[in-house]
Amino acid sequence: NGGWRYTRRKVHKFLMDPRSSKFATGWHIMDILFICISITLLIMETDPNMSKYFNDESEPIHYWLTYLNVFVIAFFTTDLLVRFCTWPSPLSFWKNLFNILDILSILPFYVSVIADAMEGGQVEENHEHRSYVVLRVCRIFRIVRVFKFIRHSQDLIMIIKVVAHAKKELCLLILLLFIFSVSFGSLMYYIENQTNPEQFTSIMQGCWWAIVTITTIGYGDVVPKTWLGKIVGSVVLTLGIVFLALPMTIIVGKFSTVYEKEKEKS
């Protein structure tokens, strides 16, 4: 038991701390490399000119890309399983956000494999529709692989901790944005709907206009046409500058304070 605990601690440190040894540094560099490859494959798969290499089995490079993807997933799976076996306690493993993200990043591959195996030779429309939905959901979850980079950056981890400490201020900012957008979105809808129904079709559309205006983005896809609507728009735009300035000052101050404390701890 003592030997196993010692080995488990050594392996856990090897996986979690790239500075523990040269081999640990190499392992983490490999992990970053495979993350880059995985994200590159994900992006290439959506390109109209390259998607055929992923979907058309007659293409010679199709199988190489498939094998590369399987190898990358096998590496991620091995890393995750070894980390689970060497984690101090199973309960704390599931409480760690990065472990959940790692699971979600590889889960789409195994779900798609199971979906393909269950499909078999069935060609029913309902079955095909279910498989299509499953695959679409799986592809969405593959985006989670981008967040695997966070594990390898202490500065990013520190920023996440700082954001967690400033959650009250961020909630205040979101609440103010919600109140302003609903209030002015509803007002603009009732002002513009009669004369500009093609753009302000609902209060939801008015809220979209209010959010874009308050945050000073101004896409220009929805604009008021009446003189009263333009006056309200000017007021919202002016209030948007104040709205962003006041809470952001508080958030930046809190961010700087907590960041310095976390830096001193590390």
C-alpha positions in Angstrom: 0.0 0.0 0.0 2.8 2.4 0.9 4.6 1.7 -2.4 1.4 2.2 -4.4 0.6 5.5 -2.7 4.1 6.7 -3.4 3.9 5.7 -7.1 0.5 7.3 -7.4 1.7 10.6 -6.0 4.8 10.5 -8.3 2.6 9.8 -11.4 0.1 12.4 -10.4 2.8 15.0 -10.0 4.2 13.9 -13.3 0.9 14.6 -15.0 0.0 17.8 -13.2 3.3 19.6 -12.8 5.4 20.0 -16.0 8.3 21.3 -13.9 8.6 18.0 -11.9 11.0 16.4 -14.4 12.2 16.6 -18.0 9.8 13.7 -18.9 6.9 15.6 -17.4 7.8 18.7 -19.5 7.9 16.5 -22.6 4.6 14.9 -21.8 2.9 18.3 -21.4 4.5 19.6 -24.7 3.1 16.5 -26.4 -0.3 17.2 -24.8 -0.3 20.8 -26.2 0.8 19.5 -29.6 -2.1 17.0 -29.7 -4.5 19.7 -28.6 -3.3 21.8 -31.5 -3.7 18.9 -33.9 -7.2 18.1 -32.7 -8.3 21.8 -33.0 -6.7 21.9 -36.5 -8.6 18.8 -37.6 -11.9 20.3 -36.2 -11.4 23.5 -38.2 -10.4 21.7 -41.4 -13.4 19.4 -41.2 -15.7 22.4 -41.6 -13.9 23.9 -44.6 -15.9 23.1 -47.8 -12.7 22.4 -49.7 -11.3 20.0 -47.1 -14.4 18.3 -45.7 -14.3 15.7 -48.5 -11.1 14.4 -47.1 -12.9 13.6 -43.9 -16.2 12.3 -45.3 -15.2 10.6 -48.6 -13.6 7.2 -48.1 -12.4 7.1 -51.6 -9.9 9.9 -50.9 -6.5 8.5 -50.1 -5.8 10.9 -47.2 -9.2 10.0 -45.5 -7.8 7.1 -43.6 -4.7 8.9 -42.5 -6.8 11.7 -41.0 -9.0 9.1 -39.3 -6.0 7.3 -37.8 -4.5 10.6 -36.7 -7.8 11.6 -35.0 -8.0 8.1 -33.3 -4.4 8.4 -32.1 -5.0 11.9 -30.6 -8.2 10.7 -28.8 -6.3 7.6 -27.6 -3.6 9.9 -26.1 -6.3 12.1 -24.4 -8.1 9.1 -23.1 -4.9 7.5 -21.7 -4.0 10.8 -20.0 -7.4 11.1 -18.5 -7.6 7.5 -17.2 -4.1 7.6 -15.6 -5.0 10.9 -14.0 -8.2 9.4 -12.6 -6.4 6.4 -11.2 -3.7 8.6 -9.5 -6.0 11.4 -8.3 -6.0 11.7 -4.5 -9.7 10.8 -4.3 -12.4 9.9 -6.9 -14.8 12.5 -5.5 -12.4 15.4 -5.8 -11.6 14.2 -9.4 -15.2 14.9 -10.4 -15.2 18.2 -8.6 -12.3 19.5 -10.8 -13.6 21.6 -13.7 -10.7 20.7 -16.0 -11.3 17.0 -15.6 -15.0 17.5 -16.6 -13.8 19.5 -19.7 -11.4 16.7 -20.6 -14.2 14.2 -20.4 -16.5 16.4 -22.6 -13.7 16.8 -25.1 -13.3 13.1 -25.8 -16.9 12.1 -25.2 -18.1 13.1 -28.7 -15.7 10.6 -30.3 -17.0 7.6 -28.3 -20.6 8.7 -28.7 -20.3 8.9 -32.5 -18.6 5.5 -32.6 -21.4 4.0 -30.5 -24.0 5.8 -32.7 -22.4 4.4 -35.9 -22.3 0.9 -34.4 -26.0 1.0 -33.3 -27.0 2.3 -36.7 -25.9 -0.9 -38.4 -27.8 -1.5 -41.6 -30.9 0.4 -40.6 -32.1 3.0 -43.1 -35.3 4.2 -41.4 -35.9 7.9 -41.6 -36.4 8.3 -37.8 -33.3 6.4 -37.0 -31.3 8.5 -39.5 -32.7 11.7 -38.0 -31.7 10.6 -34.4 -28.2 9.7 -35.6 -27.9 13.1 -37.3 -29.0 14.9 -34.1 -26.5 12.9 -32.0 -23.6 13.6 -34.3 -24.5 17.3 -34.5 -24.5 17.5 -30.7 -21.2 15.6 -30.5 -19.6 18.0 -32.9 -20.7 21.0 -30.8 -19.0 19.5 -27.7 -15.8 19.0 -29.6 -15.3 22.8 -29.3 -14.5 22.1 -25.6 -11.1 20.8 -26.6 -10.0 24.5 -27.0 -10.3 24.9 -23.2 -7.7 22.1 -22.6 -5.1 24.8 -23.2 -6.1 26.4 -19.8 -4.6 23.5 -17.9 -1.2 24.4 -19.2 -1.2 28.1 -18.4 -0.9 29.2 -14.8 -1.8 32.8 -15.8 -5.1 31.7 -17.4 -5.9 29.6 -14.3 -5.2 32.7 -12.2 -7.5 34.8 -14.3 -10.3 32.3 -13.8 -9.8 32.5 -10.1 -9.9 36.3 -10.2 -13.1 36.2 -12.2 -14.6 33.8 -9.6 -13.7 36.3 -6.9 -15.4 39.1 -8.8 -18.6 37.2 -9.5 -20.7 39.7 -7.5 -19.6 42.6 -9.6 -20.1 40.6 -12.8 -23.6 39.6 -11.7 -24.3 43.3 -11.1 -23.1 44.2 -14.6 -25.3 41.4 -16.1 -28.3 42.4 -14.1 -28.0 46.1 -15.1 -27.6 45.0 -18.8 -30.8 42.9 -18.5 -32.8 45.7 -16.9 -31.7 48.3 -19.5 -32.1 46.0 -22.5 -35.6 44.9 -21.5 -36.8 48.4 -20.6 -35.5 50.2 -23.6 -36.1 47.2 -25.9 -39.8 47.2 -24.9 -40.1 51.0 -25.3 -38.5 51.0 -28.7 -40.7 48.2 -29.9 -43.9 50.1 -29.0 -42.5 53.3 -30.6 -41.2 51.7 -33.8 -43.5 48.7 -34.4 -46.2 50.7 -36.2 -43.9 52.5 -38.7 -41.0 50.1 -38.8 -42.6 46.6 -38.4 -40.1 44.8 -40.6 -37.2 45.5 -38.2 -38.9 45.8 -34.8 -41.0 42.6 -35.1 -41.1 41.9 -31.4 -39.8 43.0 -28.0 -37.1 40.4 -28.3 -35.9 42.2 -31.4 -36.1 45.4 -29.5 -33.9 43.9 -26.7 -31.4 42.8 -29.3 -31.2 46.4 -30.6 -30.9 47.7 -27.0 -28.0 45.3 -26.1 -26.1 46.2 -29.3 -26.6 49.9 -28.7 -25.8 49.9 -24.9 -22.6 48.0 -25.5 -21.7 50.6 -28.2 -21.3 47.9 -30.9 -24.0 49.2 -33.3 -24.3 46.6 -36.0 -26.8 48.7 -37.9 -29.0 45.7 -38.8 -31.9 47.2 -36.7 -32.3 51.0 -36.6 -35.1 53.4 -35.5 -36.7 55.5 -38.2 -39.1 57.7 -36.3 -37.9 60.9 -34.6 -39.0 59.7 -31.2 -37.2 56.4 -31.8 -34.0 58.3 -32.7 -34.3 60.4 -29.5 -34.6 57.2 -27.4 -31.7 55.7 -29.3 -29.6 58.7 -28.5 -30.5 58.4 -24.8 -29.7 54.7 -24.8 -26.3 55.2 -26.6 -25.4 57.9 -24.0 -26.4 55.8 -21.1 -24.5 52.9 -22.6 -21.2 54.8 -22.2 -22.0 55.5 -18.5 -23.4 52.0 -18.0 -20.1 50.4 -19.2 -17.8 53.0 -17.4 -19.2 52.8 -13.8 -19.3 48.9 -13.2 -16.2 48.3 -15.2 -14.2 50.6 -12.9 -15.3 48.6 -9.9 -14.6 45.3 -11.7 -11.1 46.4 -12.8 -10.3 47.5 -9.3 -11.4 44.2 -7.8 -9.6 42.4 -10.6 -6.3 44.1 -9.8 -6.6 43.5 -6.1 -7.4 39.8 -6.3 -4.8 39.3 -9.1 -2.0 40.6 -6.9 -3.1 38.4 -4.0 -3.2 35.3 -6.2 0.2 36.2 -7.6 1.7 36.5 -4.1 0.2 33.1 -3.2 1.7 31.4 -6.2 
